[in-house]
Amino acid sequence: MEQNKITDKLGFIKKHPILFNFLLIILAAWAVVWITLIVLDVWTEHGKYEVVPNLHGLSYTQAQKALLATGLRAELSDSVYDNATAPGTVLEQSPRAKTKVKPNRVVYLTINAFSPKLVTVPALTDMSLRQARSVLEGLGIKNVRESYVDSEYKDLVLGAKFNGLQLKPGARIPATATVTIEVGRGIVADDDSLSDGAAEE
């Protein structure tokens, strides 16, 4: 009986080799897809996630420990300076707190710098007050003051000072510095000269 079944199967294969090969291809493709899905589930840890903790206000070391405890990793992405916040404190994080992420995910942190960013000051002389302000603000210097001095050229920048010292081109100062721009006020005729002119007429 068993022999007859085997004979029938072999007979079917011999009579329909193309159909048999097609069935084999379908079975092989299904097996490959099934194995691939299983491997992907294991590889991507499908269904597993961690919740990103709130790291705002922690020191970088504390943030690292908090992330490691939840199966995540910390990476410093940037630093900015805020004199109202303790140096080394986490100011921003990505992904945000309470976000669900895969285990071992990197969380990028922005911390408060230990000192202000230094900027290089270019030559500011022989340009207008407006241009000089624009240059300094482009460097990140927001605290800009004006000091008018005698000069025949009105609103022309004659120099700049930081902490009472003359700034030379190429000087490096903190972006939080207060820079005083020396500006020409232009020639103003005094009362004596006006009187002389009137007398001559």
Long-range contacts (C-beta under 8 A, 24 or more apart in sequence): 44-102, 45-102, 45-103, 48-102, 48-103, 49-100, 49-101, 49-102, 49-103, 50-100, 50-101, 50-102, 50-103, 50-105, 51-98, 51-99, 51-100, 52-93, 52-95, 52-96, 52-97, 52-98, 52-99, 52-100, 52-101, 52-107, 53-97, 54-97, 54-98, 55-90, 55-93, 55-97, 55-107, 55-109, 56-90, 56-91, 56-92, 56-93, 56-97, 57-89, 57-90, 58-89, 58-90, 59-86, 59-88, 59-89, 59-90, 60-88, 60-90, 60-109, 60-111, 63-90, 63-93, 63-109, 67-107, 71-103, 71-104, 72-101, 72-103, 72-104, 72-105, 72-106, 72-107, 73-104, 73-105, 73-106, 73-107, 74-106, 74-107, 74-109, 75-106, 75-107, 75-108, 75-109, 76-108, 76-109, 76-111, 77-108, 77-109, 77-110, 78-110, 78-111, 79-110, 79-111, 79-112, 79-113, 80-110, 80-112, 80-113, 81-112, 81-113, 81-115, 81-116, 81-117, 81-175, 81-176, 82-112, 83-116, 83-176, 85-112, 86-112, 87-112, 87-113, 87-114, 87-115, 88-112, 88-114, 115-174, 116-174, 116-175, 116-176, 116-177, 117-174, 117-175, 118-172, 118-173, 118-174, 118-175, 119-172, 119-173, 119-174, 119-175, 120-170, 120-171, 120-172, 121-160, 121-167, 121-169, 121-170, 121-171, 121-172, 121-173, 121-179, 122-169, 122-170, 123-169, 124-157, 124-159, 124-160, 124-167, 124-169, 124-181, 125-157, 125-158, 125-159, 126-156, 126-157, 127-156, 127-157, 128-155, 128-156, 128-157, 129-155, 129-156, 129-157, 129-181, 129-183, 130-155, 131-157, 132-157, 132-160, 132-181, 133-181, 136-179, 136-181, 139-175, 140-175, 141-173, 141-175, 141-177, 141-179, 143-176, 143-177, 143-178, 143-179, 144-178, 144-179, 144-181, 145-178, 145-179, 145-180, 145-181, 146-180, 146-181, 146-183, 147-180, 147-181, 147-182, 147-183, 148-182, 148-183, 148-184, 148-185, 149-182, 149-183, 149-184, 149-185, 150-184, 150-185, 151-184, 151-185, 151-186, 151-187, 152-184, 152-186, 152-187, 153-184, 153-186, 154-184, 154-185, 154-186, 155-183, 155-184, 155-186, 156-183, 156-184, 157-181, 157-182, 157-183, 157-184, 158-182, 158-183, 158-184
